[in-house]
């Protein structure tokens, strides 16, 4: 029985020590949890990738969701962005805040334990070391994960390289439930290095993320089809988000990786009509970028979509 369990309440020092035992230090983390900063020694001839993507209660998840799933998704969302850049994860920093009603009792201690176990199960599978973070109180559950990845120098996949004539692919079906676990497409991202001309992960909806990719590349896109998860609607697949599949472009002469689906073609924006860079047509009709935007609809909770 831990000292936390004996006391029936949480103690920050004991909690940090428990998390420290869960965190397997990566080979390039020379100093991990226990000091003021972690120390990371990168490989030569590599570029470092950094990503942060917080999860907020009642925006990204509800309190009745399994804490282990919350922990898994908190890390997986960030790893999906590392995958979209063709990178390898190196380490993560995790900050977690709980409200008063959880922070002062055993229920909160159990919630934290399950959260970190879910996160660490994915971290160990993907070679992501937990190097540190922070614990605090807040009005609602808030977790912020920062991930560092690496990629061979100059080989990172970007959103800005798509060219007219490129084929447009997605790594899997779209329209997944917002609260399901998923596996970041890290292996696929690595295989796309040197082959894909652009890449983005589908986190806010195909319509919005494809718009972002096309705008960065100064191109337009024609989408012919969308592979849909069984039971999902076309609207959900186009605009729902939370899929974390990779959306990427390749020259048509190259064979795509197995298991991916061609959904369209990159084209030039038409001159003389209202088709600026970023314009997307779906089956011949304009496709509005209606994916999730935290600021477009103030107060709209992501989980209600």
Beta strands, then each sheet from edge to edge (+ up, - down):
strand 1: 29-31
strand 2: 39-40
strand 3: 46-52
strand 4: 55-56
strand 5: 88-98
strand 6: 129-137
strand 7: 142-152
strand 8: 167-170
strand 9: 196-202
strand 10: 220-223
strand 11: 245-250
strand 12: 261-267
strand 13: 280-282
strand 14: 285-286
sheet 1: 1+ 2-
sheet 2: 3+ 7- 4+
sheet 3: 3+ 7- 5+ 6+
sheet 4: 9+ 11- 8+ 12- 10+ 13+ 14-
end
